[in-house]
Amino acid sequence: MLRTDRLVLTGHRPADLDGLAAMWGDPRVYARIGGQPRPREEVWIRLLRSIGTWTAFGYGSWVVRETADGPPLGEVGLIEAKRAIDPPLTATETGWTLSPERHGRGYAHEAMAAVLGWADAQGRTRTQCIIDPGNAASIRLATALGYVRRGEARYHDRAILCFERIAAG
């Protein structure tokens, strides 16, 4: 569990399925992340993958909440997706997705700053992320978090931007 001034980041729980499925089914979310709604079954598999990533690698994603027992507001964290990206990613991937009702409040920056602080303390100081070229808000956030654009790649026959962060020190 990670805490910030306004947020609590917890591990995924089976009870999070409904809230996360609603988020991934919202066109304001998926329009710039794959372009298609995520079916409930896929969200369930992603939820289980998030739980398993912690077991397999000792790191993973968190669910963003306003209180420890509150509903999911989004997901942030470290990802081992083993995506078929050309050219491939060469470091642990990071990602962030928040419910549209929480956009524009600085929650993603606050949550990801906590995640990256945790990752840096664990020695995972080099990370990468991919962003749809039309997702200006995520590009701004990546830049604010210290990510630098390193080029373009192809993922699911779509152009994506690749960013990298190497922690100072």
Secondary structure, DSSP 8 states (H G I E B T S, - for coil): -EE-SS-EEE---GGGHHHHHHHHT-HHHHTTTTSS---HHHHHHHHHHHHHHHHHHS--EEEEESSTTS---EEEEEE------BS---SEEEEEEE-GGGTTTTHHHHHHHHHHHHHHHTT--EEEEEE-TT-HHHHHHHHHTT-EEEEEEEETTEEEEEEEEE---
